[in-house]
């Protein structure tokens, strides 16, 4: 399958003396868990969430652009979802990280001096860029801070954060015009330089890094080895960026108060007007635990029983499978060979 995979369970009777019309019950316990795709503010099919800065609210947009209020009361300058569908908000006015459940309930998750960018690693830890200290802070799923190697500090105006598929963290540095790459071990190198107030970062499905250049009004695209090309230009103070499952690029354009949509080929359209240019994030497909059970008539020849399920979607998944049923040996059947 192009965008999924199938699992089939065969009950094969090769002994003619097996009970032809036996009814055998079996079940599957299937845990489908999203593999933690690098937290690049890119998710599977879902609504786009936008922080409305001066309005102090977060709005939700359907894929067709229909807007509704999700929650209010925050100066939401950066957004990031965890794999459970909780939305985390960098409230720069209060110096807080706020956790918002899918139902809209919210609580203060952590206190940070001047939080700017948010990104989750593969283990569910939240990384925050703190402009007040020039460092990156790691928060565990329970909200506690965790120490990081020296490579995660010493920045001058850290802003956007994004993880690649190998767990490397990329950090845009507004005041130096650079993007730094930090390995999981904490080794920091300069990935790109010569930029003009780089802010939001996001990865596409092919592992290319997109950067919105606030000062030049451009969106740059970088290959995994650092090759640079101009993806879009002529924007007016772009700040934040998000990429959907089809690799469409969404950019918050600060001066015009719009969210712009670009196709992978660069075609441009206005996705939303009067959008107050805060953080952007797509609602992810969350982990699901499904118990699939069935009963079937097990026969021979053309009556062999085939059961299975199909999991769709382009995102990486982990599947835990367990098949339960009566022992066929109790009926005198031998294992198929």
Backbone bond lengths (Angstrom), bond angles and torsions (degrees), N, CA, C in turn:
res aa  C-N    CA-C-N  psi(-1)  N-CA   C-N-CA  omega(-1)  CA-C   N-CA-C  phi
1 X - - - 1.463 - - 1.520 110.50 -
2 X 1.298 115.26 145.70 1.459 119.22 -177.51 1.515 112.11 -67.01
3 X 1.334 116.49 -42.43 1.457 118.78 -173.35 1.521 111.55 -129.40
4 X 1.323 117.10 40.10 1.437 120.37 176.94 1.517 110.19 -176.75
5 X 1.311 116.35 -172.22 1.446 119.10 174.19 1.512 108.83 -148.38
6 X 1.336 115.67 161.77 1.452 121.11 -175.73 1.509 110.07 -119.50
7 X 1.328 116.06 151.56 1.457 121.35 171.43 1.517 106.75 -130.03
8 X 1.321 116.43 130.56 1.458 120.65 179.26 1.517 109.67 -127.01
9 X 1.324 116.16 139.65 1.459 123.09 178.64 1.519 107.87 -113.03
10 X 1.338 116.50 123.81 1.451 121.93 -177.80 1.522 109.95 -105.30
11 X 1.339 116.45 132.12 1.456 121.27 168.89 1.527 106.70 -106.98
12 X 1.307 117.81 110.22 1.462 121.66 -174.59 1.518 108.99 -114.74
13 X 1.303 117.54 125.17 1.464 122.13 176.89 1.517 108.47 -107.88
14 X 1.307 116.68 116.64 1.446 120.19 -179.32 1.521 111.27 -106.91
15 X 1.326 116.63 9.40 1.460 120.90 178.76 1.535 108.17 -112.86
16 X 1.300 116.76 120.28 1.461 119.71 -176.73 1.514 112.19 -64.01
17 X 1.330 116.04 -20.98 1.453 117.99 -178.48 1.529 112.80 -82.54
18 X 1.368 117.64 -0.66 1.472 120.20 179.01 1.528 109.47 -67.32
19 X 1.320 116.16 145.93 1.467 120.68 179.90 1.527 110.26 -60.76
20 X 1.307 116.93 113.73 1.462 121.02 -170.97 1.523 113.28 -66.63
21 X 1.267 118.03 -34.96 1.462 119.67 -174.68 1.517 112.33 -109.84
22 X 1.332 117.03 29.81 1.459 119.77 178.80 1.520 110.78 -64.86
23 X 1.291 115.52 140.18 1.464 120.61 174.42 1.514 107.43 -101.74
24 X 1.316 116.58 116.74 1.455 121.88 -177.59 1.517 108.87 -112.47
25 X 1.319 115.69 128.70 1.459 119.64 177.20 1.513 110.22 -96.25
26 X 1.298 117.74 138.79 1.456 121.25 175.92 1.518 108.49 -149.42
27 X 1.295 115.43 158.80 1.464 118.57 -178.63 1.503 110.12 -142.92
28 X 1.304 114.89 158.06 1.459 122.10 175.14 1.520 108.29 -118.70
29 X 1.310 116.17 133.05 1.460 120.17 169.24 1.509 105.41 -107.44
30 X 1.294 116.52 109.01 1.453 121.20 -172.05 1.516 109.16 -114.35
31 X 1.317 116.55 118.64 1.462 120.60 174.96 1.511 107.37 -106.68
32 X 1.291 116.84 112.55 1.450 121.74 179.22 1.516 107.59 -102.42
33 X 1.319 116.74 114.32 1.454 121.96 -174.38 1.517 109.01 -121.19
34 X 1.298 117.07 128.25 1.458 119.62 175.97 1.511 109.30 -63.67
35 X 1.341 116.88 123.20 1.456 118.98 169.34 1.503 105.88 -64.63
36 X 1.322 117.62 141.78 1.464 120.26 -173.52 1.513 109.64 -73.29
37 X 1.309 115.75 89.69 1.440 121.33 175.76 1.512 107.14 -63.46
38 X 1.302 117.75 138.60 1.444 118.93 -178.17 1.510 111.43 -44.88
39 X 1.297 114.25 135.36 1.443 118.45 -172.35 1.507 110.30 -78.41
40 X 1.335 111.69 88.99 1.436 117.65 -174.46 1.504 109.98 -113.43
41 X 1.303 115.74 21.86 1.446 123.26 -176.06 1.514 109.73 55.58
42 X 1.317 113.54 32.84 1.446 120.22 174.58 1.520 106.57 -120.56
43 X 1.419 118.09 130.02 1.452 119.06 -177.11 1.500 110.86 -136.81
44 X 1.350 115.43 177.85 1.447 119.62 177.83 1.514 109.45 -77.27
45 X 1.336 115.93 -172.08 1.460 120.93 -173.92 1.521 110.64 -51.34
46 X 1.303 116.57 129.77 1.465 120.45 -178.86 1.513 110.51 175.83
47 X 1.293 114.12 179.28 1.462 120.13 -179.76 1.522 110.53 -82.80
48 X 1.322 114.60 153.98 1.456 121.39 176.78 1.524 108.79 -94.29
49 X 1.333 116.25 128.94 1.459 122.09 177.88 1.527 108.91 -104.60
50 X 1.322 115.51 137.78 1.464 121.14 -175.73 1.524 109.89 -133.02
51 X 1.322 116.35 128.44 1.454 120.60 174.34 1.519 110.12 -78.05
52 X 1.306 116.32 124.69 1.457 121.90 179.37 1.527 108.00 -100.49
53 X 1.334 116.61 99.67 1.450 121.18 -164.74 1.522 114.53 -59.43
54 X 1.311 117.66 -67.46 1.459 119.08 -175.58 1.525 112.03 -67.61
55 X 1.326 117.27 -21.85 1.466 120.71 177.47 1.524 111.79 -81.47
56 X 1.323 116.28 -13.26 1.468 122.90 -178.53 1.527 111.35 51.25
57 X 1.319 114.49 55.36 1.445 120.49 177.51 1.520 109.85 -150.45
58 X 1.315 115.64 166.51 1.453 121.92 174.68 1.516 107.23 -120.52
59 X 1.324 115.99 123.98 1.454 121.56 -179.71 1.518 110.22 -104.76
60 X 1.319 114.89 154.19 1.455 122.20 179.26 1.523 109.21 -115.44
61 X 1.339 116.10 134.56 1.456 121.94 178.58 1.518 109.30 -119.53
62 X 1.316 116.99 129.47 1.455 120.54 173.23 1.529 108.70 -71.20
63 X 1.340 118.09 166.85 1.467 119.43 177.01 1.524 113.78 -57.01
64 X 1.330 117.11 -22.82 1.462 120.74 178.31 1.520 112.18 -89.16
65 X 1.345 117.41 -2.83 1.452 120.43 176.27 1.509 115.60 96.89
66 X 1.335 118.74 4.67 1.469 120.62 178.00 1.527 109.40 -71.18
67 X 1.325 116.05 128.17 1.463 121.93 -172.87 1.517 111.64 -103.74
68 X 1.337 116.52 140.82 1.457 121.55 173.49 1.524 108.64 -147.29
69 X 1.325 116.39 156.93 1.455 122.01 178.65 1.523 109.72 -78.29
70 X 1.341 117.29 129.86 1.451 120.96 176.81 1.525 111.23 -97.55
71 X 1.328 117.19 -50.96 1.452 121.45 -179.70 1.527 107.81 -159.76
72 X 1.296 117.60 157.17 1.469 121.21 -178.59 1.516 110.46 -132.54
73 X 1.348 114.76 166.84 1.457 120.89 176.35 1.508 114.98 107.46
74 X 1.359 118.12 6.22 1.460 120.56 -177.16 1.524 111.31 -128.32
75 X 1.332 114.99 145.08 1.460 121.58 169.92 1.533 105.66 -90.77
76 X 1.325 115.63 84.67 1.473 122.48 -165.99 1.527 111.84 -86.91
77 X 1.334 115.63 86.63 1.457 119.81 -176.77 1.525 113.23 -88.04
78 X 1.319 117.87 -12.07 1.470 121.91 174.79 1.512 108.43 -152.08
79 X 1.341 116.08 144.74 1.451 122.54 -178.37 1.524 109.68 -133.57
80 X 1.333 115.96 148.49 1.466 120.90 173.52 1.519 108.95 -157.49
81 X 1.336 116.67 138.24 1.457 122.19 177.16 1.519 110.24 -98.15
82 X 1.343 116.05 143.80 1.457 119.12 167.72 1.530 108.33 -89.98
83 X 1.345 117.86 178.12 1.456 120.32 -174.93 1.523 112.77 -72.87
84 X 1.308 117.94 -11.12 1.463 121.81 178.08 1.529 112.48 -93.40
85 X 1.311 116.67 1.64 1.451 120.23 178.48 1.504 115.01 87.27
86 X 1.343 117.57 8.42 1.458 119.99 173.73 1.529 109.39 -78.98
87 X 1.296 115.89 136.39 1.459 121.04 -179.85 1.527 109.61 -98.52
88 X 1.332 116.27 129.34 1.461 121.71 178.12 1.524 108.76 -108.21
89 X 1.321 114.52 136.65 1.457 121.89 -171.02 1.519 110.03 -124.36
90 X 1.334 116.60 131.21 1.455 121.11 171.00 1.524 107.75 -90.04
91 X 1.326 115.88 103.70 1.465 121.89 178.64 1.527 106.72 -92.63
92 X 1.323 115.88 93.03 1.466 120.33 -172.97 1.521 112.98 -69.78
93 X 1.319 117.86 -24.89 1.463 119.56 179.37 1.522 111.57 -68.23
94 X 1.322 117.63 -38.29 1.460 121.45 -177.03 1.524 113.07 -99.42
95 X 1.331 117.01 -7.43 1.458 119.35 -176.61 1.517 112.12 67.12
96 X 1.337 117.21 39.01 1.454 122.34 -176.78 1.531 111.13 -125.54
97 X 1.335 114.72 149.42 1.453 121.19 164.44 1.514 105.92 -102.38
98 X 1.316 116.63 123.65 1.457 122.17 -176.40 1.525 109.14 -109.31
99 X 1.317 116.24 135.86 1.459 122.38 175.64 1.526 108.65 -103.51
100 X 1.344 115.17 127.57 1.461 121.00 -179.36 1.531 108.09 -121.31
101 X 1.315 117.20 123.28 1.456 121.11 179.80 1.528 109.92 -73.80
102 X 1.348 117.61 165.29 1.473 119.41 177.49 1.525 112.93 -57.43
103 X 1.339 116.61 -25.73 1.463 120.25 179.25 1.520 112.53 -83.37
104 X 1.343 117.79 -6.45 1.459 121.12 178.41 1.514 115.37 98.07
105 X 1.339 118.15 -2.24 1.469 119.81 175.03 1.518 108.85 -70.47
106 X 1.335 117.30 142.66 1.466 118.66 -174.53 1.519 111.08 -139.52
107 X 1.325 113.91 153.59 1.460 121.58 176.90 1.523 108.97 -151.79
108 X 1.335 116.10 155.76 1.454 120.61 176.51 1.530 108.61 -73.91
109 X 1.323 115.98 122.61 1.458 122.18 -174.73 1.528 112.01 -93.58
110 X 1.335 116.74 -36.11 1.469 121.31 -179.15 1.517 109.68 -160.81
111 X 1.331 115.33 158.24 1.465 121.82 175.81 1.520 108.80 -109.23
112 X 1.333 115.95 124.82 1.474 122.70 -178.98 1.521 107.05 -130.91
113 X 1.328 117.14 144.30 1.459 120.29 -176.92 1.517 113.90 -54.58
114 X 1.334 117.06 -59.86 1.465 121.98 179.63 1.528 108.42 -145.05
115 X 1.332 118.07 78.46 1.466 120.77 -176.21 1.521 111.65 -70.22
116 X 1.337 115.98 133.43 1.452 120.50 -177.59 1.528 112.85 -120.72
117 X 1.333 117.31 -53.75 1.456 120.77 -177.84 1.509 111.45 -117.05
118 X 1.352 116.63 153.21 1.454 123.01 179.61 1.522 109.81 -132.98
119 X 1.338 116.06 143.11 1.464 120.62 174.23 1.519 108.98 -160.26
120 X 1.340 116.66 141.64 1.458 122.41 176.64 1.520 110.59 -98.76
121 X 1.350 116.05 140.82 1.460 119.45 173.11 1.530 109.29 -89.95
122 X 1.339 116.34 -178.11 1.456 121.30 -175.12 1.520 112.89 -67.64
123 X 1.322 117.82 -17.91 1.464 121.75 -178.91 1.526 112.81 -96.55
124 X 1.317 116.95 4.20 1.454 120.65 179.06 1.506 114.81 85.11
125 X 1.341 117.48 11.89 1.464 120.54 174.86 1.527 109.44 -82.58
126 X 1.304 116.31 140.43 1.461 121.77 -179.98 1.520 109.83 -96.62
127 X 1.337 116.18 126.02 1.457 122.07 176.69 1.528 108.57 -103.85
128 X 1.337 115.08 135.72 1.463 121.92 -175.98 1.522 109.22 -127.83
129 X 1.324 116.89 131.73 1.465 119.59 173.15 1.524 108.22 -88.29
130 X 1.329 116.13 125.78 1.461 122.77 -177.39 1.526 108.82 -109.90
131 X 1.331 116.39 105.97 1.461 120.64 -178.13 1.518 112.32 -68.36
132 X 1.328 117.81 -23.30 1.464 120.03 -177.66 1.529 112.10 -72.82
133 X 1.325 117.65 -29.00 1.468 121.07 -179.45 1.521 112.77 -112.53
134 X 1.342 116.99 -7.23 1.458 120.04 -178.43 1.516 112.57 66.42
135 X 1.321 116.76 34.24 1.460 120.63 -176.03 1.520 111.14 -136.26
136 X 1.341 113.81 167.39 1.451 121.60 174.55 1.527 107.79 -105.55
137 X 1.312 116.92 132.90 1.461 122.38 -178.22 1.523 108.88 -112.18
138 X 1.317 115.82 136.39 1.464 122.01 178.63 1.524 109.32 -106.78
139 X 1.334 115.59 124.47 1.459 122.04 179.07 1.522 109.22 -113.82
140 X 1.311 116.80 130.02 1.456 121.32 177.79 1.527 109.80 -73.73
141 X 1.347 117.90 167.38 1.465 119.59 179.55 1.527 114.40 -58.71
142 X 1.330 117.83 -19.84 1.467 120.37 177.65 1.522 112.66 -92.71
143 X 1.323 117.81 -1.41 1.454 121.48 176.85 1.510 115.40 98.80
144 X 1.323 118.05 -5.13 1.455 120.56 177.47 1.518 111.76 -76.83
145 X 1.321 116.79 149.20 1.466 120.61 178.03 1.519 109.68 -84.86
146 X 1.321 115.30 149.44 1.458 121.26 -178.55 1.524 108.24 -127.54
147 X 1.341 118.85 135.03 1.465 120.53 -177.33 1.519 112.23 -65.18
148 X 1.326 115.44 148.24 1.450 122.31 179.34 1.526 109.97 -125.48
149 X 1.346 118.32 156.02 1.471 121.27 177.10 1.527 111.32 -63.00
150 X 1.320 117.67 165.13 1.472 121.59 -177.88 1.521 114.24 -57.75
151 X 1.340 117.58 -25.26 1.460 120.13 -178.73 1.513 114.33 -62.38
152 X 1.320 117.69 -14.21 1.463 121.82 -179.33 1.534 112.39 -93.55
153 X 1.312 117.61 13.03 1.466 121.47 179.49 1.526 109.72 -131.75
154 X 1.339 115.72 178.02 1.461 120.62 177.31 1.511 114.62 82.89
155 X 1.315 118.06 23.93 1.466 121.68 179.34 1.527 110.47 -90.68
156 X 1.325 114.49 156.58 1.454 121.63 177.85 1.529 108.19 -117.79
157 X 1.315 115.19 89.67 1.464 120.02 -178.14 1.512 113.58 82.27
158 X 1.362 119.51 51.41 1.470 119.77 177.26 1.518 110.60 -66.20
159 X 1.331 115.71 141.24 1.470 119.85 -176.85 1.531 109.94 -132.62
160 X 1.336 117.16 -91.24 1.458 120.71 -174.51 1.518 113.34 -73.43
161 X 1.338 115.96 146.53 1.460 122.79 176.76 1.521 108.88 -129.74
162 X 1.328 116.17 144.67 1.467 120.87 174.46 1.517 109.18 -159.52
163 X 1.334 116.47 135.65 1.464 122.08 175.53 1.520 109.90 -96.64
164 X 1.343 116.34 139.06 1.457 119.29 171.45 1.525 109.19 -88.31
165 X 1.317 116.98 -179.63 1.464 120.86 -174.52 1.521 112.73 -71.52
166 X 1.325 117.36 -12.74 1.467 121.69 178.23 1.524 112.85 -97.08
167 X 1.320 116.84 5.06 1.460 120.66 178.18 1.508 114.36 84.78
168 X 1.337 118.07 9.98 1.462 120.55 175.20 1.530 108.93 -80.49
169 X 1.313 116.29 137.52 1.461 121.46 179.85 1.521 109.72 -99.29
170 X 1.336 115.94 130.86 1.461 121.79 177.80 1.526 108.47 -108.82
171 X 1.328 115.50 134.86 1.460 122.41 -173.97 1.529 109.17 -128.55
172 X 1.333 117.20 124.19 1.460 120.10 173.80 1.524 108.70 -87.05
173 X 1.316 115.64 138.89 1.463 122.08 -175.88 1.529 108.20 -120.83
174 X 1.326 115.38 103.25 1.462 120.79 -171.40 1.518 112.63 -59.71
175 X 1.320 117.91 -45.78 1.463 120.80 -170.70 1.528 114.02 -78.68
176 X 1.324 117.96 -15.82 1.474 120.06 178.52 1.521 112.54 -109.49
177 X 1.329 117.65 -7.17 1.460 120.75 179.62 1.521 112.89 66.96
178 X 1.319 117.38 34.98 1.455 120.78 -176.87 1.528 111.38 -128.14
179 X 1.325 114.55 163.52 1.463 122.61 168.13 1.525 106.52 -122.10
180 X 1.317 115.87 125.64 1.458 121.13 179.09 1.522 110.04 -101.66
181 X 1.325 115.44 149.76 1.459 123.15 175.13 1.524 108.50 -115.88
182 X 1.332 116.65 126.76 1.465 121.53 -179.52 1.522 108.32 -119.97
183 X 1.318 116.68 122.74 1.456 120.75 177.64 1.530 109.73 -73.10
184 X 1.341 117.41 164.60 1.474 118.81 177.13 1.525 113.25 -57.65
185 X 1.342 116.68 -25.84 1.465 120.22 178.94 1.520 112.49 -81.33
186 X 1.334 117.37 -8.52 1.458 120.63 177.48 1.512 115.62 99.82
187 X 1.335 117.68 8.33 1.465 120.16 177.27 1.523 109.49 -77.77
188 X 1.332 116.18 123.77 1.468 121.55 -176.31 1.516 111.06 -107.93
189 X 1.339 116.71 131.57 1.457 122.31 175.35 1.531 108.35 -134.39
190 X 1.321 116.03 161.36 1.464 120.87 176.27 1.516 108.71 -85.82
191 X 1.318 116.65 118.54 1.463 122.29 -178.78 1.527 110.76 -87.72
192 X 1.331 117.74 -37.63 1.468 122.38 179.84 1.515 108.87 -151.24
193 X 1.344 115.52 149.17 1.467 120.82 179.54 1.522 109.18 -141.41
194 X 1.332 116.18 176.03 1.454 120.90 178.87 1.510 114.06 75.67
195 X 1.312 117.40 18.93 1.457 121.35 178.82 1.524 110.27 -89.10
196 X 1.329 115.54 166.87 1.463 120.06 -177.16 1.525 109.34 -116.79
197 X 1.328 115.75 95.38 1.465 122.57 -177.82 1.528 111.88 54.30
198 X 1.321 116.90 63.86 1.471 119.54 178.42 1.522 110.95 -67.80
199 X 1.319 115.83 136.92 1.465 119.20 -178.29 1.534 110.69 -125.37
200 X 1.334 119.44 -100.72 1.453 120.32 -172.89 1.520 114.23 -65.60
201 X 1.354 115.52 146.53 1.459 123.07 178.06 1.529 109.46 -129.47
202 X 1.340 116.36 147.79 1.466 120.63 174.97 1.529 109.02 -160.83
203 X 1.333 116.34 149.07 1.464 122.50 176.90 1.526 110.51 -104.30
204 X 1.345 115.63 146.16 1.459 119.87 171.11 1.526 109.36 -93.04
205 X 1.319 117.41 -179.09 1.463 121.25 -174.76 1.521 112.89 -69.33
206 X 1.324 117.16 -19.23 1.463 120.97 179.42 1.523 112.72 -89.98
207 X 1.335 117.08 -1.10 1.453 120.48 179.47 1.512 114.71 89.14
208 X 1.336 117.15 12.62 1.464 120.37 174.83 1.521 109.74 -83.07
209 X 1.325 116.17 140.10 1.462 121.89 -179.88 1.528 110.11 -97.44
210 X 1.339 115.73 130.20 1.469 121.66 176.35 1.525 108.58 -107.99
211 X 1.330 115.38 139.43 1.471 121.75 -179.08 1.514 109.58 -132.23
212 X 1.340 116.64 131.46 1.462 119.57 175.33 1.524 108.36 -93.50
213 X 1.319 115.02 125.85 1.459 123.20 -175.52 1.526 108.59 -99.96
214 X 1.316 115.89 99.59 1.456 121.64 -174.24 1.533 111.28 -58.77
215 X 1.321 116.85 -43.49 1.464 120.15 -174.14 1.510 114.50 -72.92
216 X 1.338 117.76 -37.99 1.463 120.40 -176.31 1.526 113.14 -94.25
217 X 1.325 117.72 -11.30 1.456 120.26 -178.11 1.512 113.45 71.06
218 X 1.327 116.79 30.90 1.467 120.87 -178.78 1.524 110.92 -122.22
219 X 1.314 114.33 161.77 1.457 121.79 169.06 1.517 106.68 -116.73
220 X 1.322 116.95 121.02 1.459 121.49 179.87 1.526 110.06 -102.44
221 X 1.325 114.72 147.48 1.461 122.41 178.23 1.518 108.37 -117.66
222 X 1.339 116.19 129.37 1.457 121.95 -179.42 1.525 110.14 -119.25
223 X 1.317 116.54 133.66 1.454 119.77 172.80 1.527 108.75 -73.62
224 X 1.322 116.64 173.42 1.462 120.31 -177.43 1.524 112.33 -64.48
225 X 1.329 116.88 -21.82 1.467 119.80 179.75 1.524 111.79 -99.88
226 X 1.345 117.13 6.42 1.463 120.12 173.82 1.508 116.16 100.47
227 X 1.346 117.80 1.38 1.462 119.24 176.83 1.514 110.94 -63.16
228 X 1.319 117.37 131.53 1.467 122.77 -171.97 1.517 111.86 -112.04
229 X 1.340 115.81 137.83 1.460 121.47 173.08 1.528 108.17 -143.87
230 X 1.323 116.24 157.78 1.461 121.19 178.19 1.517 109.03 -88.73
231 X 1.306 116.37 118.84 1.469 121.16 -179.34 1.525 111.05 -88.60
232 X 1.341 117.04 -40.88 1.465 121.40 179.70 1.522 108.79 -148.93
233 X 1.334 115.82 152.87 1.460 120.38 179.32 1.520 109.55 -146.58
234 X 1.332 116.06 171.64 1.452 120.17 179.36 1.513 114.17 81.95
235 X 1.323 116.89 14.04 1.460 120.03 177.57 1.523 109.92 -84.04
236 X 1.320 115.53 165.91 1.461 120.45 -176.75 1.525 109.05 -119.47
237 X 1.320 115.68 97.29 1.465 123.41 178.40 1.529 112.49 57.41
238 X 1.320 118.60 57.22 1.474 120.02 176.16 1.526 110.40 -68.36
239 X 1.338 117.03 144.31 1.464 119.93 -174.53 1.524 113.63 -124.71
240 X 1.315 117.47 -49.82 1.458 119.79 -174.16 1.516 110.97 -124.12
241 X 1.337 115.17 161.75 1.457 120.61 -172.30 1.526 109.71 -148.42
242 X 1.332 115.66 147.50 1.464 122.39 173.21 1.516 107.89 -147.29
243 X 1.323 116.69 150.07 1.463 121.98 -178.21 1.519 108.83 -126.09
244 X 1.340 116.91 131.55 1.460 120.02 -177.78 1.523 111.11 -87.82
245 X 1.332 116.81 -177.87 1.454 121.27 -174.58 1.525 113.00 -68.16
246 X 1.320 116.85 -18.01 1.460 121.20 177.65 1.522 112.57 -96.51
247 X 1.329 115.76 10.33 1.459 123.39 179.99 1.524 113.65 67.16
248 X 1.330 117.30 22.33 1.450 119.66 167.80 1.524 108.31 -74.82
249 X 1.319 116.09 139.07 1.460 122.33 -174.84 1.530 109.40 -104.70
250 X 1.339 116.26 126.90 1.458 121.87 179.81 1.530 108.50 -113.54
251 X 1.323 115.90 130.33 1.464 121.82 -175.02 1.521 110.01 -127.73
252 X 1.327 116.42 131.50 1.464 121.87 174.19 1.527 108.27 -84.96
253 X 1.331 116.45 112.86 1.463 122.99 -176.93 1.529 108.25 -97.15
254 X 1.339 116.75 106.70 1.451 121.48 -167.59 1.529 113.29 -63.64
255 X 1.323 118.19 -48.63 1.469 120.83 -173.54 1.515 112.33 -64.70
256 X 1.329 117.70 -42.02 1.465 120.93 -177.52 1.525 113.03 -88.69
257 X 1.353 116.68 -6.24 1.463 121.24 -179.25 1.529 111.79 56.22
258 X 1.316 115.18 46.04 1.453 121.65 179.82 1.528 110.36 -125.12
259 X 1.316 114.68 157.16 1.460 120.55 164.61 1.519 106.19 -107.14
260 X 1.309 116.02 119.04 1.458 122.13 -178.47 1.524 109.76 -98.18
261 X 1.311 116.60 144.08 1.459 122.69 178.17 1.521 109.26 -116.09
262 X 1.340 115.81 130.70 1.456 121.74 177.12 1.531 108.89 -120.55
263 X 1.314 116.60 132.12 1.456 119.97 173.69 1.529 108.60 -71.85
264 X 1.339 118.22 165.57 1.470 118.96 177.72 1.528 113.36 -56.16
265 X 1.334 116.08 -26.89 1.466 119.97 178.93 1.526 112.52 -84.29
266 X 1.336 117.46 -4.91 1.464 120.96 177.62 1.507 115.32 101.39
267 X 1.346 118.27 1.52 1.460 120.38 177.69 1.520 110.50 -63.61
268 X 1.313 116.42 134.53 1.468 121.64 -171.10 1.525 111.43 -112.10
269 X 1.346 116.18 139.29 1.451 121.95 172.97 1.523 108.79 -149.44
270 X 1.324 116.48 162.16 1.461 121.01 176.75 1.524 108.38 -90.86
271 X 1.312 116.25 117.03 1.460 120.91 -178.74 1.531 111.05 -84.48
272 X 1.337 116.94 -39.52 1.462 120.82 -179.37 1.521 109.58 -150.80
273 X 1.323 115.63 140.66 1.466 121.92 176.15 1.530 109.13 -105.54
274 X 1.320 116.05 164.18 1.467 121.99 -179.26 1.523 112.24 55.19
275 X 1.322 115.22 33.77 1.456 120.95 176.15 1.519 107.36 -94.81
276 X 1.302 116.66 124.72 1.452 120.94 -166.78 1.528 114.80 -83.79
277 X 1.331 115.39 25.09 1.467 123.14 165.12 1.519 116.22 56.96
278 X 1.313 117.54 44.41 1.460 120.07 171.57 1.511 110.98 -96.42
279 X 1.345 116.32 -151.61 1.452 120.43 -179.24 1.519 112.14 -68.06
280 X 1.332 115.60 157.58 1.458 122.49 177.45 1.520 109.13 -128.26
281 X 1.334 117.28 141.14 1.468 120.73 175.48 1.514 109.12 -160.32
282 X 1.337 115.97 141.85 1.454 121.14 176.24 1.526 110.28 -91.97
283 X 1.330 115.02 138.32 1.459 120.34 176.21 1.524 109.11 -67.20
284 X 1.333 118.43 126.76 1.463 119.79 -176.02 1.515 111.98 -86.33
285 X 1.333 114.68 163.27 1.462 120.18 166.50 1.513 105.95 -76.98
286 X 1.316 117.37 122.60 1.459 120.61 -174.53 1.511 111.46 -90.08
287 X 1.329 115.97 166.66 1.471 121.41 179.00 1.522 110.20 -63.21
288 X 1.326 115.73 143.32 1.445 120.93 -179.80 1.519 109.35 -131.25
289 X 1.329 116.66 141.16 1.456 121.93 174.47 1.521 106.88 -115.78
290 X 1.314 116.10 116.66 1.451 120.87 -173.30 1.514 110.07 -124.05
291 X 1.308 116.99 133.15 1.458 122.12 176.03 1.527 107.51 -106.48
292 X 1.325 116.03 111.98 1.459 121.54 -177.26 1.520 107.92 -108.66
293 X 1.324 118.00 118.46 1.453 121.57 -178.60 1.514 110.43 -127.29
294 X 1.325 116.56 149.72 1.458 120.35 178.27 1.517 109.84 -158.03
295 X 1.329 116.41 166.71 1.452 123.12 173.28 1.523 107.54 -129.42
296 X 1.309 116.87 145.65 1.457 119.38 -175.46 1.516 110.52 -147.43
297 X 1.322 115.37 154.76 1.459 121.89 176.32 1.519 108.80 -86.44
298 X 1.340 116.10 119.42 1.459 120.78 -177.99 1.518 108.98 -97.28
299 X 1.336 116.84 118.48 1.449 121.76 -179.51 1.522 110.55 -126.89
300 X 1.306 116.85 -167.37 1.468 121.16 -178.44 1.520 109.98 -113.28
301 X 1.328 115.23 169.69 1.462 121.21 175.32 1.513 112.56 57.18
302 X 1.339 114.85 -123.06 1.456 119.07 -179.74 1.525 112.13 -70.30
303 X 1.313 116.51 -10.66 1.460 119.76 -179.20 1.502 114.12 -93.92
304 X 1.349 117.39 14.18 1.450 120.39 -179.97 1.536 109.83 -60.32
305 X 1.306 115.62 139.51 1.465 120.21 -177.81 1.525 111.08 -87.12
306 X 1.305 115.52 131.56 1.460 122.01 175.79 1.527 107.55 -124.46
307 X 1.298 116.48 125.39 1.461 120.75 177.66 1.514 108.68 -130.47
308 X 1.286 117.55 154.06 1.465 118.69 -179.59 1.505 112.22 -177.89
309 X 1.309 115.55 -174.28 1.455 121.78 177.62 1.518 108.63 -149.71
310 X 1.295 115.70 161.23 1.464 122.47 -178.77 1.516 108.29 -124.94
311 X 1.317 116.42 130.25 1.461 122.09 175.90 1.517 107.49 -111.31
312 X 1.312 116.55 125.40 1.454 120.57 -177.27 1.520 111.29 -107.94
313 X 1.312 115.75 173.09 1.465 121.69 179.20 1.512 111.00 110.80
314 X 1.313 115.98 149.40 1.457 121.58 -176.59 1.514 113.33 -90.79
315 X 1.336 117.69 -10.70 1.458 120.03 -177.38 1.522 111.05 -78.73
316 X 1.327 117.05 152.08 1.458 121.88 177.17 1.525 109.96 -65.12
317 X 1.335 116.66 142.54 1.455 121.53 -179.47 1.513 110.00 -139.51
318 X 1.316 115.88 155.83 1.448 122.72 169.85 1.514 107.00 -113.57
319 X 1.329 117.04 135.40 1.451 121.59 -177.36 1.519 109.50 -123.27
320 X 1.316 116.44 127.96 1.460 122.52 174.67 1.521 106.69 -107.75
321 X 1.334 116.93 121.55 1.451 121.72 -173.28 1.518 110.86 -122.55
322 X 1.323 116.25 134.45 1.455 121.17 174.53 1.523 108.51 -136.48
323 X 1.332 117.38 126.68 1.453 122.15 176.55 1.514 109.30 -105.97
324 X 1.329 117.07 130.49 1.457 121.73 -177.70 1.526 108.51 -126.63
325 X 1.322 117.49 132.93 1.453 120.85 177.54 1.504 110.07 -169.83
326 X 1.349 118.30 168.13 1.462 120.53 178.85 1.517 110.47 -65.67
327 X 1.297 116.82 151.29 1.457 121.41 179.28 1.520 109.84 -70.76
328 X 1.316 116.47 122.72 1.462 120.33 179.21 1.520 111.74 -65.65
329 X 1.340 116.17 -23.61 1.463 119.11 -179.61 1.536 111.60 -64.86
330 X 1.331 115.66 -23.05 1.453 118.79 177.45 1.526 111.63 -64.54
331 X 1.331 115.58 -20.74 1.453 120.84 -179.55 1.534 111.54 -101.86
332 X 1.341 116.24 8.08 1.453 119.89 178.80 1.495 115.04 85.35
333 X 1.346 117.91 8.54 1.459 120.96 179.83 1.525 109.80 -83.39
334 X 1.326 116.49 143.95 1.440 122.44 177.36 1.528 108.79 -101.81
335 X 1.340 118.57 152.32 1.464 120.72 178.65 1.514 111.35 -59.77
336 X 1.334 116.14 143.54 1.450 120.57 178.15 1.507 110.09 -66.90
337 X 1.300 117.10 148.17 1.461 121.52 178.07 1.501 110.86 -130.23
